[in-house]
């Protein structure tokens, strides 16, 4: 700017041209007012809700009936609802359910029709996080009734998708339980068959009491054997009845054979009872785990079949009675202000250029 032309000069020049400035400003104001009158009214319907905690969809763990379950979700849960609200599935639902191609006067045959309808919906669809960490969903439309119906339908769809995501995870978990239960049952059957084979092969019927029975039999047989040996020795020393000596000798041999047989069986029992006991303990642990998994599976199955909430509704969408846009007064004021600033700047620049030309 030429140093001889100051800000005061600019103001004076604008003031000298005030009639022209006023005419331009008035014309722009009138034109903007007329144009704004032809702009359609849009109505906004809003719904507010909080994210529910996924804990509400989880079965209560066995033995933890007093578990502290969260009712409201955290920021992660709220972000999940934001993501669902802006998802392709949500936009497809609204476009198909409310025939937005027709509603927005978009030709489906146009190659860019899909892009245009989504951009139009995106312009009228808004989700924000309130200062109280709730989600506010709003939809604008020329038809107040349609805005009301769409915003509530969108909220219900968000909950449906959120529930479907959780249900899908639960179903996958349930299938994992089913496959694990089948595998463990097959393993249990294998162990059980192996135990039966070992017991049959080694004549073991009870690993708990059979050892005591063998010990008792050995003690009793040894006592009988000593008694019969004593009688045999007595009759042999006295050289009494030969038939009695042969009888007692036969009894001693029988008891001795019996004792050896019992000891042999006890040796077999002792050598093989440990692996059988280990197999039975493994079978017991597996059976307990199977029973526990069955209970968890039943709880999970009941949870999958039971409804749950994915969000906590605070405020339903209402039929709007006041338009949300356009703000015609704001448009007129801004247009008049911009016209004044632009035309004033034009006059100043024109005057500066004129002065420079004169100086040159």
C-alpha positions in Angstrom: 0.0 0.0 0.0 1.2 3.5 -0.8 2.4 5.3 2.3 0.4 8.4 1.4 -2.8 6.4 1.5 -3.7 5.5 5.1 -6.5 3.5 6.8 -8.3 6.8 7.6 -8.3 7.5 3.9 -9.8 4.1 3.2 -12.6 4.7 5.7 -13.2 8.2 4.3 -13.4 6.8 0.8 -15.8 4.0 1.8 -17.9 6.7 3.6 -18.0 8.8 0.5 -19.3 5.8 -1.4 -21.8 4.8 1.3 -24.8 5.1 -1.0 -23.3 2.7 -3.5 -22.3 0.4 -0.6 -25.8 0.5 0.9 -27.3 -0.2 -2.5 -25.1 -3.3 -3.0 -25.7 -4.5 0.6 -29.5 -4.0 0.3 -29.5 -5.8 -3.1 -27.5 -8.7 -1.7 -29.8 -8.9 1.4 -32.9 -8.9 -0.7 -31.5 -11.6 -3.1 -30.4 -13.7 -0.2 -33.7 -13.4 1.5 -35.5 -14.4 -1.6 -33.2 -17.3 -2.2 -33.5 -18.5 1.4 -37.3 -18.5 1.0 -37.0 -21.2 -1.6 -34.6 -23.3 0.5 -36.5 -26.3 2.0 -37.0 -26.7 5.7 -35.2 -29.6 7.4 -36.3 -31.1 10.7 -34.0 -32.9 13.1 -35.0 -35.8 15.4 -32.6 -36.9 18.1 -32.2 -40.0 20.3 -29.8 -40.3 23.2 -28.5 -43.6 24.7 -25.6 -45.1 26.7 -23.6 -48.2 25.7 -24.5 -51.2 27.8 -21.7 -53.4 29.3 -21.0 -56.7 27.5 -21.1 -58.2 31.0 -24.8 -58.3 30.7 -24.6 -60.8 27.9 -22.1 -63.1 29.7 -23.2 -66.1 31.8 -22.4 -65.9 35.5 -19.4 -68.1 36.2 -20.1 -71.1 38.3 -19.3 -70.4 41.9 -19.3 -66.6 41.4 -22.9 -65.8 41.9 -22.0 -62.5 43.6 -19.8 -61.3 40.8 -19.9 -57.5 40.4 -21.4 -57.0 36.9 -21.0 -53.7 35.1 -24.3 -52.2 33.8 -22.9 -49.4 31.7 -20.2 -49.8 29.1 -16.9 -47.9 29.0 -15.5 -45.7 26.2 -14.5 -48.9 24.2 -18.1 -50.0 24.2 -19.3 -46.6 23.2 -16.8 -46.5 20.3 -18.1 -49.8 19.2 -21.6 -48.3 18.9 -20.1 -45.3 17.0 -18.4 -47.8 14.6 -21.7 -49.6 14.0 -23.6 -46.3 13.4 -21.2 -45.4 10.6 -21.0 -48.9 9.2 -21.9 -50.0 5.7 -24.6 -52.3 7.1 -26.3 -49.3 8.8 -26.4 -47.1 5.7 -27.7 -50.1 3.6 -30.4 -50.7 6.1 -31.6 -47.1 6.1 -31.3 -46.8 2.3 -33.3 -50.0 1.7 -35.8 -49.6 4.5 -36.8 -46.0 3.6 -36.2 -46.1 -0.2 -33.8 -43.2 0.0 -33.1 -43.3 -3.7 -36.6 -42.2 -4.4 -36.8 -40.0 -1.3 -33.7 -38.0 -2.4 -34.7 -38.0 -6.0 -31.6 -40.0 -7.1 -31.7 -42.1 -10.3 -30.7 -45.7 -9.5 -29.4 -46.1 -13.1 -26.8 -43.4 -12.5 -23.3 -45.1 -12.1 -22.7 -42.8 -9.1 -26.1 -43.4 -7.6 -24.8 -45.5 -4.7 -22.2 -42.9 -3.8 -24.6 -40.0 -4.1 -27.3 -41.5 -1.9 -24.7 -42.3 0.8 -23.2 -38.9 0.7 -26.7 -37.4 1.0 -27.5 -39.7 4.0 -24.1 -38.9 5.6 -25.0 -35.2 5.4 -28.3 -35.7 7.2 -27.0 -38.4 9.7 -24.9 -37.5 12.7 -23.6 -39.2 15.8 -21.8 -37.3 18.6 -20.6 -38.0 22.1 -22.2 -35.8 24.6 -20.4 -34.3 27.6 -22.0 -36.9 29.8 -20.4 -39.7 27.6 -23.7 -40.7 26.0 -24.2 -41.2 22.2 -26.5 -38.7 20.5 -27.9 -39.9 17.2 -29.7 -37.4 15.0 -31.2 -37.5 11.5 -32.4 -34.5 9.5 -35.1 -34.7 6.8 -37.6 -32.4 5.0 -40.3 -34.7 6.4 -40.4 -34.4 10.2 -42.3 -37.6 10.5 -39.8 -39.5 8.5 -36.9 -38.0 10.5 -38.6 -39.3 13.7 -39.2 -42.8 12.3 -35.7 -43.1 10.8 -33.8 -42.0 13.9 -35.6 -44.6 16.1 -35.2 -47.3 13.4 -31.4 -46.4 13.3 -31.1 -46.7 17.0 -32.9 -50.1 17.0 -30.6 -51.3 14.2 -27.5 -50.3 16.2 -28.7 -52.4 19.1 -29.5 -55.3 16.8 -26.1 -55.2 15.2 -24.4 -54.9 18.5 -26.4 -57.9 19.9 -25.5 -59.9 16.7 -21.8 -59.3 17.2 -22.0 -60.5 20.8 -24.3 -63.4 19.9 -21.9 -64.4 17.1 -19.0 -64.6 19.6 -21.1 -66.6 22.0 -22.1 -69.1 19.3 -18.5 -69.6 18.4 -17.6 -70.1 22.0 -20.5 -72.6 22.4 -19.3 -74.6 19.4 -15.8 -74.7 20.9 -17.4 -76.1 24.1 -19.2 -78.7 22.0 -16.1 -79.8 20.2 -14.1 -79.9 23.5 -16.8 -81.9 25.2 -16.8 -84.5 22.4 -13.0 -84.7 22.4 -12.9 -85.1 26.2 -15.7 -87.7 26.2 -13.8 -89.7 23.5 -10.6 -89.4 25.7 -12.6 -90.6 28.8 -14.0 -93.6 26.9 -10.5 -94.5 25.8 -9.2 -94.3 29.4 -12.1 -96.2 30.7 -11.6 -99.0 28.2 -7.9 -99.2 29.0 -8.7 -99.4 32.7 -11.1 -102.3 32.1 -8.6 -104.1 29.9 -5.8 -103.8 32.6 -8.2 -104.9 35.4 -9.3 -107.9 33.4 -5.8 -108.9 32.4 -4.4 -108.7 35.9 -7.5 -109.7 37.8 -7.9 -106.4 39.6 -11.4 -105.6 40.7 -10.8 -102.9 43.3 -7.6 -100.9 43.6 -8.6 -99.5 47.0 -9.5 -102.6 49.0 -7.9 -105.4 47.0 -4.5 -104.9 48.5 -6.0 -105.1 52.0 -7.8 -108.3 51.0 -4.6 -109.8 49.8 -2.8 -108.8 53.0 -5.5 -110.3 55.1 -5.6 -113.5 53.1 -1.8 -113.9 53.3 -1.9 -113.3 57.1 -4.7 -115.8 57.6 -3.2 -118.4 55.3 0.2 -118.1 57.0 -1.5 -118.6 60.3 -3.3 -121.7 59.1 -0.1 -123.0 57.5 1.8 -122.6 60.8 -1.0 -124.4 62.6 -1.1 -127.3 60.2 2.7 -127.5 60.2 2.7 -127.7 64.0 0.2 -130.6 63.8 2.2 -132.3 61.1 5.4 -132.0 63.1 3.6 -133.3 66.2 2.3 -136.4 64.5 5.6 -137.0 62.7 7.6 -136.8 65.9 5.2 -139.1 67.7 5.0 -141.4 64.7 1.3 -141.6 65.2 -1.3 -142.6 62.6 0.2 -142.6 59.2 -3.0 -141.6 57.6 -3.2 -138.5 59.8 0.4 -137.6 58.9 -0.4 -137.9 55.2 -3.5 -135.8 55.7 -1.7 -133.0 57.5 1.1 -133.1 55.0 -1.4 -132.7 52.2 -3.1 -129.8 54.0 0.3 -128.1 54.5 1.1 -128.5 50.8 -2.3 -127.1 49.8 -1.9 -124.1 52.2 1.6 -123.5 50.9 0.5 -123.6 47.3 -2.4 -121.3 48.2 0.0 -118.9 50.0 2.3 -118.8 47.0 -0.6 -118.2 44.6 -1.9 -115.3 46.8 1.5 -113.8 47.0 1.9 -114.2 43.2 -1.4 -112.5 42.6 -0.4 -109.7 45.1 2.8 -109.2 43.2 0.9 -108.8 40.0 -1.5 -106.4 41.8 1.3 -104.4 43.3 3.1 -104.0 40.0 0.0 -102.9 38.0 -2.1 -101.0 40.5 -0.1 -97.8 40.2 -0.8 -97.2 36.4 -4.4 -98.2 36.9 -4.7 -95.7 39.8 -3.1 -93.0 37.6 -5.6 -93.8 34.8 -8.5 -93.7 37.3 -7.3 -90.3 38.7 -7.0 -89.0 35.2 -10.5 -90.3 34.4 -11.9 -88.7 37.6 -10.3 -85.3 36.7 -11.6 -85.5 33.1 -15.1 -86.4 34.4 -15.1 -83.4 36.7 -14.0 -81.1 33.9 -16.6 -82.5 31.6 -19.3 -81.9 34.2 -18.1 -78.4 34.7 -18.0 -77.7 31.0 -21.5 -79.1 30.6 -22.8 -76.7 33.2 -21.0 -73.8 31.5 -22.3 -75.0 28.1 -25.9 -75.0 29.5 -25.4 -71.5 30.9 -24.0 -70.3 27.6 -26.8 -72.0 25.7 -29.4 -70.2 27.9 -27.5 -66.9 27.4 -27.5 -67.3 23.6 -31.2 -68.0 23.6 -32.0 -65.1 26.0 -32.4 -61.5 25.0 -30.1 -58.8 26.4 -29.7 -55.1 25.9 -26.7 -53.6 24.1 -27.6 -50.0 25.0 -29.5 -48.1 27.6 -32.1 -45.7 26.1 -32.2 -42.2 27.7 -34.4 -40.4 25.2 -36.4 -41.6 22.2 -36.5 -39.7 19.0 -39.6 -37.3 18.9 -41.4 -35.8 15.9 -39.7 -32.4 15.6 -42.0 -29.3 15.4 -39.3 -26.7 14.9 -37.0 -26.7 11.8 -33.3 -27.2 12.3 -32.2 -25.5 9.1 -31.9 -23.4 7.1 -31.2 -20.5 9.5 -32.5 -17.8 7.1 -31.7 -14.9 9.3 -28.2 -16.1 9.8 -27.8 -16.5 6.0 -29.1 -13.0 5.4 -26.8 -11.4 8.0 -23.8 -13.3 6.8 -24.5 -12.5 3.2 -25.0 -8.8 4.0 -21.8 -8.7 6.1 -19.8 -10.4 3.4 -21.2 -8.1 0.7 -20.3 -5.1 2.8 -16.7 -6.3 3.4 -16.2 -7.5 -0.1 -17.5 -4.4 -1.8 -15.7 -2.1 0.6 -12.4 -3.9 0.0 -13.1 -3.6 -3.8 -13.6 0.2 -3.5 -10.4 0.6 -1.4 -8.3 -1.5 -3.8 -9.7 0.4 -6.7 -8.8 3.8 -5.1 -5.3 2.6 -4.2 -4.7 1.5 -7.8 -6.1 4.8 -9.0 -3.6 6.7 -6.8 -0.7 4.6 -7.9 -1.6 5.3 -11.5 -1.7 9.0 -10.9 1.7 9.0 -9.2 3.3 7.1 -12.0 
